[in-house]
Amino acid sequence: MTHAVSTIRPTPTRRLGRLALAVTLGVTLGVLALAGGPALAQEPNLIFRKSTVWKFLTPDDKLAVYGIDDPVVEGVACHYTTPEKGGVKGMVGLAEEVSDISLACRQVGPISFKSKFEQGDVVFRESRSFFFKKMQIVRGCDTKRNVLVYLVYSDKLIDGSPKNSTSTVPIMPWGGNTDVPKCADFLK
């Protein structure tokens, strides 16, 4: 007795439906991967914006200065400046922001470590385009000099981005406290 095996070929409509489902699933997983972790525990504080290019009837191109506190190292704050596109795409949130980001981090109080960290741990992350591009601030420790090193960079899933900026924070005594923690003691 032979059994007939029926082969069902997907129709073009089914193929498109599967493709749309796969793309939606991929984008959802990507967004969830970017949204997780302690790096998104805080929102940056907008300090100010400065218009750089005037646009008629739509928002201007601007430079925006933001401040954040290191979530693991108490007593360190970072400020970064990012360009924000205006125009119609900027107005509706579809503009891909450029990768030019500057960074300055400083000791703003006595430094203490809330937990151990790894070299290159993410301090802060945000999306710089509708898809695939993000800006990250990461932290490291120069163990020889007892200096915290912060790096901001923008990367793109497809072809990367070489734009970056570095800032350092030497761990110094603060006020009357002469005890200075060693960042090397808090590396994983």
Residue frames as a rotation matrix with the C-alpha (Angstrom) as fourth column:
MET 1
0.589 0.808 0.000 0.00
0.808 -0.589 0.000 0.00
0.000 0.000 -1.000 0.00
THR 2
-0.513 -0.757 0.405 1.42
0.757 -0.621 -0.202 3.31
0.405 0.203 0.892 -0.96
HIS 3
0.212 0.521 -0.827 0.78
0.792 -0.587 -0.166 6.54
-0.572 -0.620 -0.537 0.85
ALA 4
0.256 -0.060 0.965 0.31
0.743 -0.626 -0.236 9.68
0.618 0.778 -0.115 -1.10
VAL 5
-0.230 -0.401 -0.887 2.22
0.837 -0.546 0.030 12.60
-0.497 -0.736 0.461 0.32
SER 6
0.642 0.539 0.545 0.73
0.727 -0.653 -0.212 15.93
0.242 0.532 -0.811 -0.40
THR 7
-0.522 -0.814 -0.255 3.10
0.842 -0.539 -0.004 18.87
-0.134 -0.217 0.967 -0.77
ILE 8
0.685 0.726 -0.060 1.54
0.718 -0.687 -0.113 22.22
-0.123 0.034 -0.992 -0.03
ARG 9
-0.426 -0.807 0.410 3.40
0.852 -0.510 -0.117 25.08
0.303 0.299 0.905 -1.58
PRO 10
-0.195 0.353 -0.915 2.96
0.595 -0.699 -0.397 28.49
-0.780 -0.621 -0.074 0.02
THR 11
0.535 0.444 0.719 1.17
0.833 -0.419 -0.361 31.00
0.140 0.792 -0.594 -2.13
PRO 12
-0.343 -0.681 0.646 2.81
0.529 -0.709 -0.466 34.40
0.776 0.182 0.604 -2.72
THR 13
0.338 0.542 0.770 0.41
-0.378 -0.670 0.638 35.88
0.862 -0.507 -0.021 -0.16
ARG 14
0.968 -0.014 -0.249 1.50
0.216 0.549 0.807 33.34
0.125 -0.836 0.535 2.46
ARG 15
0.123 -0.992 0.020 5.17
0.927 0.108 -0.360 34.01
0.355 0.063 0.933 1.66
LEU 16
-0.273 -0.171 0.947 4.67
0.066 -0.985 -0.159 37.75
0.960 0.020 0.280 2.15
GLY 17
0.716 0.598 0.360 2.79
-0.355 -0.133 0.925 37.09
0.602 -0.790 0.117 5.38
ARG 18
0.773 -0.503 -0.387 5.64
0.633 0.659 0.407 34.91
0.050 -0.559 0.828 6.66
LEU 19
-0.204 -0.871 0.447 8.21
0.758 -0.430 -0.490 37.51
0.619 0.239 0.748 5.62
ALA 20
0.060 0.316 0.947 6.28
-0.285 -0.904 0.320 40.27
0.957 -0.289 0.035 7.39
LEU 21
0.953 0.301 -0.039 6.01
-0.074 0.354 0.932 38.07
0.295 -0.885 0.360 10.49
ALA 22
0.421 -0.874 -0.240 9.76
0.892 0.448 -0.066 37.33
0.165 -0.186 0.969 10.41
VAL 23
-0.333 -0.520 0.786 10.63
0.393 -0.835 -0.385 41.02
0.857 0.181 0.483 10.00
THR 24
0.423 0.583 0.694 8.25
-0.429 -0.546 0.719 42.02
0.798 -0.602 0.019 12.81
LEU 25
0.944 -0.106 -0.313 9.68
0.306 0.642 0.704 39.33
0.127 -0.760 0.638 15.09
GLY 26
0.074 -0.995 0.071 13.25
0.917 0.040 -0.397 40.41
0.392 0.095 0.915 14.28
VAL 27
-0.252 -0.103 0.962 12.53
-0.002 -0.994 -0.107 44.08
0.968 -0.029 0.250 14.95
THR 28
0.738 0.591 0.326 10.71
-0.347 -0.082 0.934 43.23
0.579 -0.802 0.145 18.19
LEU 29
0.749 -0.527 -0.402 13.60
0.660 0.653 0.372 41.10
0.067 -0.543 0.837 19.43
GLY 30
-0.216 -0.859 0.464 16.06
0.735 -0.456 -0.501 43.85
0.642 0.233 0.730 18.49
VAL 31
0.060 0.326 0.944 14.07
-0.320 -0.889 0.327 46.47
0.946 -0.321 0.051 20.38
LEU 32
0.950 0.310 -0.035 13.82
-0.085 0.367 0.926 44.20
0.300 -0.877 0.375 23.42
ALA 33
0.385 -0.887 -0.255 17.57
0.895 0.426 -0.133 43.58
0.226 -0.177 0.958 23.34
LEU 34
-0.411 -0.529 0.742 18.24
0.380 -0.840 -0.389 47.31
0.829 0.122 0.546 23.22
ALA 35
0.249 0.638 0.729 15.70
-0.402 -0.617 0.677 48.09
0.881 -0.461 0.103 25.92
GLY 36
0.821 0.143 -0.553 16.97
0.347 0.644 0.681 45.66
0.454 -0.751 0.479 28.53
GLY 37
-0.017 -0.923 -0.385 19.53
0.872 0.174 -0.458 46.12
0.490 -0.343 0.801 31.25
PRO 38
0.243 0.074 -0.967 20.52
0.838 -0.519 0.171 48.79
-0.489 -0.852 -0.188 33.74
ALA 39
-0.776 -0.618 0.126 21.80
0.594 -0.648 0.477 51.16
-0.214 0.445 0.870 31.05
LEU 40
-0.524 0.651 0.549 18.25
0.230 -0.512 0.827 52.32
0.820 0.560 0.119 30.43
ALA 41
-0.178 0.451 -0.875 17.35
0.974 0.205 -0.093 52.78
0.138 -0.869 -0.476 34.09
GLN 42
-0.146 0.088 -0.985 17.56
0.453 -0.880 -0.145 56.55
-0.879 -0.468 0.088 33.78
GLU 43
0.669 0.324 0.669 16.48
0.738 -0.393 -0.548 59.18
0.085 0.861 -0.502 31.33
PRO 44
-0.494 -0.865 0.091 19.02
0.849 -0.502 -0.165 61.85
0.188 -0.004 0.982 30.47
ASN 45
0.261 0.507 -0.821 18.35
0.617 -0.742 -0.262 65.36
-0.743 -0.438 -0.507 31.71
LEU 46
0.310 -0.116 0.943 18.07
0.829 -0.452 -0.329 67.90
0.465 0.884 -0.044 28.90
ILE 47
-0.298 -0.492 -0.818 20.28
0.776 -0.624 0.093 70.85
-0.556 -0.607 0.567 29.86
PHE 48
0.115 0.408 -0.906 19.60
-0.311 -0.851 -0.423 73.01
-0.943 0.331 0.029 26.78
ARG 49
0.249 -0.012 0.969 19.21
0.871 0.441 -0.218 73.02
-0.424 0.898 0.120 22.99
LYS 50
-0.157 -0.349 -0.924 20.80
-0.172 -0.912 0.373 75.45
-0.972 0.218 0.083 20.53
SER 51
0.836 0.497 0.234 19.50
0.172 0.167 -0.971 75.90
-0.521 0.852 0.055 16.98
THR 52
-0.236 -0.972 0.012 22.17
0.192 -0.035 0.981 75.48
-0.953 0.234 0.195 14.33
VAL 53
-0.973 0.017 0.228 20.21
0.226 -0.095 0.970 75.50
0.038 0.995 0.088 11.05
TRP 54
-0.497 0.836 -0.235 17.00
-0.456 -0.481 -0.748 77.43
-0.738 -0.265 0.620 10.59
LYS 55
-0.869 0.338 0.361 14.18
0.494 0.626 0.604 75.60
-0.022 0.703 -0.711 8.79
PHE 56
-0.763 0.646 -0.005 11.07
-0.626 -0.739 0.248 77.28
0.157 0.192 0.969 7.39
LEU 57
0.128 0.992 -0.018 7.78
-0.894 0.123 0.430 75.91
0.429 -0.039 0.903 8.87
THR 58
0.691 0.035 -0.722 9.44
0.174 0.961 0.213 72.86
0.702 -0.273 0.658 10.46
PRO 59
0.918 -0.363 -0.159 11.71
0.128 -0.108 0.986 72.40
-0.375 -0.926 -0.053 13.49
ASP 60
0.569 -0.801 -0.185 15.29
-0.790 -0.470 -0.394 73.68
0.229 0.371 -0.900 13.20
ASP 61
0.384 -0.632 -0.673 18.36
0.402 0.771 -0.494 71.44
0.831 -0.081 0.551 13.34
LYS 62
0.753 -0.059 0.656 19.76
-0.561 -0.579 0.592 71.70
0.345 -0.813 -0.469 16.88
LEU 63
-0.438 -0.773 -0.458 22.53
-0.045 0.528 -0.848 70.66
0.898 -0.351 -0.266 19.20
ALA 64
0.680 0.695 0.234 21.18
-0.341 0.017 0.940 69.22
0.650 -0.718 0.249 22.45
VAL 65
-0.524 -0.839 0.144 23.19
-0.459 0.135 -0.878 68.92
0.718 -0.526 -0.456 25.68
TYR 66
0.642 0.720 -0.265 22.15
-0.230 0.510 0.829 66.20
0.732 -0.471 0.493 28.13
GLY 67
-0.360 -0.723 0.590 23.40
-0.861 0.014 -0.508 65.11
0.359 -0.691 -0.628 31.56
ILE 68
0.626 0.490 -0.607 23.37
-0.178 0.848 0.500 61.64
0.760 -0.205 0.617 33.15
ASP 69
0.243 -0.528 0.814 24.69
-0.952 0.032 0.305 60.13
-0.186 -0.849 -0.495 36.36
ASP 70
-0.545 -0.468 -0.696 26.70
-0.549 0.826 -0.126 56.92
0.634 0.313 -0.707 36.26
PRO 71
0.500 0.866 0.012 24.31
-0.586 0.329 0.741 54.26
0.637 -0.378 0.672 37.63
VAL 72
0.663 -0.313 -0.680 27.14
0.512 0.853 0.106 52.24
0.547 -0.418 0.726 39.23
VAL 73
-0.415 -0.878 -0.240 29.67
0.848 -0.279 -0.450 54.92
0.328 -0.390 0.860 40.22
GLU 74
0.704 0.657 -0.269 28.19
0.709 -0.632 0.312 57.47
0.035 -0.411 -0.911 42.60
GLY 75
0.374 -0.545 -0.750 29.83
0.222 -0.733 0.643 60.89
-0.900 -0.407 -0.153 42.32
VAL 76
-0.796 -0.595 0.114 30.35
0.234 -0.128 0.964 60.86
-0.559 0.794 0.241 38.53
ALA 77
0.422 0.889 -0.177 28.21
0.129 -0.252 -0.959 62.74
-0.897 0.382 -0.221 36.01
CYS 78
-0.639 -0.553 0.534 28.57
0.606 0.064 0.792 62.82
-0.473 0.831 0.294 32.24
HIS 79
0.259 0.652 -0.713 27.35
-0.221 -0.678 -0.701 65.43
-0.940 0.339 -0.032 29.78
TYR 80
-0.560 -0.398 0.727 27.03
0.599 0.413 0.687 64.69
-0.573 0.820 0.007 26.09
THR 81
-0.172 0.438 -0.882 26.02
-0.528 -0.797 -0.292 66.75
-0.831 0.416 0.369 23.09
THR 82
-0.464 0.106 0.880 24.14
0.626 0.742 0.241 65.30
-0.627 0.662 -0.410 20.15
PRO 83
-0.913 0.248 -0.323 22.87
-0.400 -0.692 0.601 66.86
-0.074 0.678 0.731 16.93
GLU 84
-0.339 0.876 0.343 19.11
0.401 0.464 -0.789 66.64
-0.851 -0.130 -0.509 16.45
LYS 85
-0.910 0.006 0.415 17.69
0.408 -0.179 0.895 66.83
0.080 0.984 0.160 12.93
GLY 86
-0.444 0.796 -0.411 14.81
-0.283 -0.560 -0.779 69.15
-0.850 -0.230 0.473 12.22
GLY 87
-0.785 0.193 -0.588 12.77
-0.602 -0.016 0.798 69.35
0.144 0.981 0.129 9.06
VAL 88
0.214 0.952 -0.219 9.83
-0.879 0.286 0.382 67.12
0.426 0.111 0.898 8.27
LYS 89
0.177 -0.193 -0.965 11.63
0.075 0.980 -0.182 63.84
0.981 -0.041 0.188 9.09
GLY 90
-0.847 -0.523 -0.091 12.82
0.161 -0.090 -0.983 65.22
0.506 -0.847 0.161 12.42
MET 91
-0.540 0.724 0.429 9.34
-0.822 -0.563 -0.085 66.49
0.180 -0.398 0.899 13.20
VAL 92
0.530 0.810 -0.252 7.76
-0.752 0.586 0.302 63.05
0.392 0.030 0.920 12.76
GLY 93
0.400 -0.429 0.810 10.65
-0.690 0.440 0.574 61.13
-0.602 -0.789 -0.120 14.35
LEU 94
0.921 -0.024 0.388 11.97
0.236 0.828 -0.509 59.39
-0.309 0.560 0.768 11.22
ALA 95
0.697 -0.715 -0.063 15.27
-0.587 -0.517 -0.623 61.27
0.412 0.471 -0.780 10.79
GLU 96
0.667 -0.610 -0.428 18.44
0.679 0.734 0.013 59.24
0.306 -0.300 0.903 11.16
GLU 97
0.942 -0.329 -0.060 20.65
-0.244 -0.798 0.551 61.22
-0.229 -0.504 -0.833 13.50
VAL 98
0.477 -0.850 -0.223 24.33
-0.325 0.065 -0.943 61.63
0.816 0.523 -0.245 12.65
SER 99
0.611 -0.287 -0.738 26.99
0.612 0.763 0.210 59.99
0.502 -0.579 0.642 14.77
ASP 100
-0.337 -0.772 0.539 28.78
0.178 -0.614 -0.769 63.15
0.924 -0.164 0.344 15.95
ILE 101
0.820 0.551 -0.155 28.52
0.216 -0.047 0.975 62.99
0.530 -0.833 -0.157 19.75
SER 102
-0.226 -0.899 0.375 30.82
-0.241 -0.322 -0.916 64.69
0.944 -0.298 -0.144 22.24
LEU 103
0.635 0.386 -0.669 31.30
0.437 0.535 0.723 63.63
0.637 -0.752 0.171 25.87
ALA 104
-0.358 -0.717 0.598 32.62
-0.387 -0.469 -0.794 65.13
0.850 -0.516 -0.109 29.12
CYS 105
0.580 0.474 -0.663 32.52
0.388 0.554 0.736 63.24
0.717 -0.684 0.137 32.44
ARG 106
-0.272 -0.634 0.724 33.53
-0.399 -0.611 -0.684 64.71
0.876 -0.475 -0.087 35.81
GLN 107
-0.528 0.073 -0.846 33.71
0.761 0.482 -0.434 63.87
0.376 -0.873 -0.310 39.48
VAL 108
-0.187 0.565 0.804 30.84
-0.123 -0.825 0.551 65.78
0.975 0.005 0.224 41.12
GLY 109
0.621 0.325 0.713 31.07
-0.744 -0.044 0.667 64.36
0.248 -0.945 0.215 44.64
PRO 110
-0.243 -0.707 0.664 32.80
-0.812 0.523 0.260 61.66
-0.531 -0.476 -0.701 46.66
ILE 111
-0.094 0.148 -0.985 33.17
-0.818 0.552 0.161 58.56
0.567 0.820 0.069 44.52
SER 112
-0.398 0.012 0.917 31.76
-0.600 0.753 -0.270 55.26
-0.694 -0.658 -0.293 45.69
PHE 113
-0.759 0.068 -0.647 31.01
-0.520 0.534 0.666 52.09
0.391 0.843 -0.370 43.76
LYS 114
0.075 0.904 0.422 27.56
-0.984 0.135 -0.115 50.51
-0.161 -0.406 0.899 44.08
SER 115
0.819 0.144 0.555 28.64
-0.094 0.989 -0.118 47.22
-0.566 0.045 0.823 42.50
LYS 116
-0.296 -0.922 0.250 31.40
0.105 0.229 0.968 45.57
-0.949 0.312 0.030 40.52
PHE 117
0.734 0.489 -0.472 31.58
-0.387 -0.270 -0.882 46.19
-0.558 0.830 -0.009 36.79
GLU 118
0.327 -0.597 0.733 33.37
0.755 0.631 0.178 44.87
-0.569 0.495 0.657 33.71
GLN 119
-0.637 -0.576 -0.512 35.57
0.047 -0.692 0.721 46.85
-0.769 0.435 0.468 31.35
GLY 120
-0.973 0.226 -0.054 33.31
-0.097 -0.186 0.978 48.31
0.211 0.956 0.203 28.68
ASP 121
-0.487 0.852 -0.192 30.05
0.812 0.359 -0.460 48.04
-0.323 -0.380 -0.867 30.64
VAL 122
-0.354 0.474 0.806 27.24
0.537 -0.603 0.590 50.17
0.766 0.642 -0.041 29.21
VAL 123
-0.883 0.068 -0.465 26.40
0.353 -0.557 -0.752 53.23
-0.310 -0.828 0.468 31.31
PHE 124
-0.042 0.866 -0.498 23.74
-0.238 -0.493 -0.837 54.63
-0.970 0.084 0.227 28.96
ARG 125
-0.851 -0.146 0.504 22.26
0.419 0.389 0.821 53.72
-0.316 0.910 -0.269 25.59
GLU 126
0.027 0.907 -0.419 19.73
-0.130 -0.413 -0.901 55.36
-0.991 0.079 0.107 23.26
SER 127
0.196 0.166 0.966 18.46
0.867 0.432 -0.250 54.89
-0.459 0.887 -0.059 19.74
ARG 128
-0.457 -0.414 -0.788 19.73
-0.008 -0.883 0.469 57.32
-0.890 0.221 0.400 17.10
SER 129
-0.779 0.313 -0.543 17.45
-0.608 -0.164 0.777 56.25
0.154 0.935 0.318 14.26
PHE 130
0.261 0.964 0.047 14.16
-0.963 0.256 0.089 54.48
0.073 -0.068 0.995 13.68
PHE 131
0.999 -0.003 -0.053 16.08
0.004 1.000 0.016 51.22
0.053 -0.016 0.998 13.11
PHE 132
0.740 -0.671 -0.042 19.55
0.597 0.684 -0.420 49.80
0.310 0.286 0.907 13.74
LYS 133
-0.135 -0.854 0.503 21.57
0.278 -0.520 -0.808 52.77
0.951 0.030 0.308 15.04
LYS 134
0.839 0.396 -0.373 22.31
0.451 -0.124 0.884 53.45
0.304 -0.910 -0.283 18.68
MET 135
0.120 -0.762 0.636 24.52
-0.431 -0.617 -0.658 55.65
0.894 -0.195 -0.403 20.80
GLN 136
0.734 0.069 -0.676 26.25
0.488 0.638 0.595 54.11
0.472 -0.767 0.435 23.82
ILE 137
0.274 -0.698 0.661 28.32
-0.798 -0.549 -0.249 55.43
0.537 -0.459 -0.707 26.71
VAL 138
0.722 -0.123 -0.681 30.54
0.301 0.942 0.148 52.72
0.623 -0.312 0.717 28.18
ARG 139
0.721 -0.429 0.545 32.85
-0.690 -0.519 0.504 52.73
0.067 -0.739 -0.670 31.21
GLY 140
0.538 -0.628 -0.562 36.27
0.378 0.776 -0.505 51.28
0.753 0.059 0.655 31.89
CYS 141
0.954 -0.299 -0.032 38.98
-0.072 -0.330 0.941 51.53
-0.292 -0.895 -0.336 34.52
ASP 142
0.394 -0.918 -0.039 42.60
-0.221 -0.054 -0.974 52.52
0.892 0.392 -0.224 33.93
THR 143
0.884 0.041 -0.465 43.95
0.384 0.503 0.775 50.43
0.266 -0.863 0.429 36.83
LYS 144
-0.066 -0.996 -0.061 47.48
0.922 -0.037 -0.384 51.82
0.380 -0.082 0.921 36.59
ARG 145
-0.785 -0.260 0.563 46.34
0.185 -0.965 -0.188 55.45
0.592 -0.044 0.805 37.08
ASN 146
-0.592 0.673 -0.443 43.09
0.702 0.161 -0.693 54.86
-0.395 -0.722 -0.568 39.07
VAL 147
-0.752 0.327 -0.572 41.09
-0.491 -0.857 0.156 56.70
-0.439 0.399 0.805 36.44
LEU 148
0.026 0.830 0.558 37.60
0.378 0.508 -0.774 55.95
-0.926 0.231 -0.300 35.16
VAL 149
-0.906 -0.320 -0.278 37.45
-0.160 -0.349 0.923 56.10
-0.392 0.881 0.265 31.36
TYR 150
0.109 0.986 0.125 34.20
0.142 0.109 -0.984 56.81
-0.984 0.125 -0.128 29.53
LEU 151
-0.941 -0.337 0.043 33.72
0.056 -0.029 0.998 56.27
-0.335 0.941 0.046 25.80
VAL 152
0.164 0.977 -0.139 30.73
-0.211 -0.103 -0.972 57.38
-0.964 0.188 0.189 23.74
TYR 153
-0.913 -0.388 -0.125 30.20
-0.199 0.157 0.967 55.92
-0.356 0.908 -0.221 20.30
SER 154
0.189 0.951 -0.244 27.48
-0.760 -0.016 -0.650 55.42
-0.622 0.308 0.719 17.78
ASP 155
-0.835 -0.461 0.301 27.12
-0.186 0.750 0.635 52.16
-0.518 0.474 -0.712 15.96
LYS 156
0.073 0.795 -0.603 25.01
-0.982 -0.050 -0.184 50.93
-0.176 0.605 0.776 13.11
LEU 157
0.429 0.182 0.885 24.00
-0.280 0.958 -0.061 47.30
-0.859 -0.221 0.462 12.71
ILE 158
0.975 0.064 0.213 24.92
0.175 0.375 -0.910 47.23
-0.138 0.925 0.355 9.02
ASP 159
0.531 -0.793 0.297 28.24
0.460 -0.024 -0.888 49.05
0.711 0.608 0.352 8.61
GLY 160
0.089 -0.523 -0.847 29.31
0.990 -0.045 0.132 50.42
-0.107 -0.851 0.514 12.01
SER 161
0.818 0.114 0.563 30.41
0.212 -0.971 -0.112 53.95
0.534 0.212 -0.819 12.70
PRO 162
-0.041 -0.951 -0.306 33.86
0.792 0.155 -0.590 55.23
0.609 -0.267 0.747 13.65
LYS 163
0.004 0.051 0.999 32.61
-0.246 -0.968 0.050 58.37
0.969 -0.246 0.009 15.45
ASN 164
0.422 0.103 -0.901 33.55
0.770 0.484 0.416 58.40
0.479 -0.869 0.125 19.13
SER 165
0.196 -0.375 0.906 34.67
-0.425 -0.865 -0.266 60.58
0.884 -0.333 -0.329 22.02
THR 166
0.091 -0.277 -0.957 36.48
0.715 0.687 -0.131 59.77
0.693 -0.672 0.261 25.27
SER 167
0.337 -0.022 0.941 36.47
-0.539 -0.824 0.174 61.40
0.772 -0.566 -0.289 28.70
THR 168
-0.215 -0.484 -0.848 38.37
0.478 0.705 -0.523 60.46
0.851 -0.518 0.080 31.85
VAL 169
0.669 0.419 0.614 37.64
-0.384 -0.513 0.768 60.95
0.637 -0.749 -0.182 35.55
PRO 170
-0.482 -0.827 -0.288 40.61
-0.035 0.346 -0.937 60.65
0.875 -0.442 -0.196 37.92
ILE 171
0.546 0.660 -0.516 39.36
0.483 0.255 0.838 59.38
0.685 -0.706 -0.180 41.27
MET 172
-0.470 -0.696 0.543 40.35
0.056 -0.637 -0.769 62.11
0.881 -0.331 0.338 43.74
PRO 173
-0.679 0.246 -0.691 39.68
0.725 0.083 -0.683 62.86
-0.111 -0.966 -0.235 47.43
TRP 174
-0.199 0.706 0.679 36.52
0.344 -0.599 0.724 64.90
0.918 0.378 -0.123 47.97
GLY 175
0.721 0.445 0.532 35.96
-0.268 -0.528 0.806 67.34
0.639 -0.723 -0.261 50.82
GLY 176
0.228 -0.631 0.741 37.66
-0.973 -0.118 0.199 66.18
-0.039 -0.766 -0.641 54.01
ASN 177
0.828 0.135 0.545 37.57
-0.181 0.983 0.031 62.52
-0.532 -0.124 0.838 52.98
THR 178
0.027 -0.911 -0.412 41.09
-0.940 -0.164 0.299 61.33
-0.340 0.379 -0.861 52.09
ASP 179
-0.309 -0.064 0.949 40.07
0.021 0.997 0.074 57.71
-0.951 0.043 -0.307 51.43
VAL 180
-0.087 0.206 -0.975 40.08
-0.955 -0.296 0.023 57.19
-0.284 0.933 0.222 47.67
PRO 181
0.532 0.310 0.787 38.60
-0.163 0.951 -0.264 53.95
-0.831 0.012 0.557 46.32
LYS 182
-0.650 -0.736 -0.189 40.55
-0.437 0.160 0.885 52.05
-0.621 0.658 -0.426 43.67
CYS 183
0.240 0.791 -0.562 38.49
-0.950 0.072 -0.305 51.30
-0.201 0.607 0.769 40.56
ALA 184
-0.417 -0.478 -0.773 40.57
-0.645 0.755 -0.119 48.14
0.640 0.449 -0.623 40.07
ASP 185
-0.948 0.065 0.311 39.01
-0.224 0.556 -0.801 46.73
-0.225 -0.829 -0.512 43.27
PHE 186
-0.125 0.991 0.046 35.57
-0.389 -0.006 -0.921 46.90
-0.913 -0.133 0.386 41.66
LEU 187
-0.229 0.000 -0.973 36.36
-0.962 0.149 0.227 45.19
0.145 0.989 -0.034 38.35
LYS 188
0.741 0.522 0.423 34.78
-0.545 0.835 -0.075 41.78
-0.393 -0.175 0.903 37.76
